[in-house]
Amino acid sequence: MATSIYPQYPPDLTGEQKSYLLTNLIDWSIAHGLTVKPPPSFVSANQDPLGVLATPAPVTLFPSLFPQRCFDEALAIQESYNELYSAIARDEDWLKSIVEELLDIDDFVSQLWNIHLTVKKEGYAQ
């Protein structure tokens, strides 16, 4: 096996280092709103009667290494991807035809589409 020119990744951490990183990561996540509400099946109404309980969203201390070649390929197509994304967002009839297929099977998409329709009905204001 070839020897890597990079140091060991992820690095070995002592218990104290892990504790320090995790504490800071959790504090940063909470301070910056990187949180999620647990589903009702996980936290009962008795435990969270006001529905305000949240927990830090899952994150990683050491992201997976990503090959430079793949990053460069993604960067090379970024402008075309932006144009495609913009074209899709502007073609509501086409987007509606796609989204309608998902409304009965994907609650998240259904809720997003309903928000879109509500905002559209009320009038866009930015």
ABEGO torsion letter per residue (X at the ends): XBBBABBBOBBBBBAAAAAAAAAAAAAAAAAAGBBBBBBAAABBAAABAAGABBBBBBBBABBBBBBAAAAAAAAAAAAAAAAAAAAAAABAAAAAAAAAAAAAABAAAAAAAAAAAAAAAAEBBX
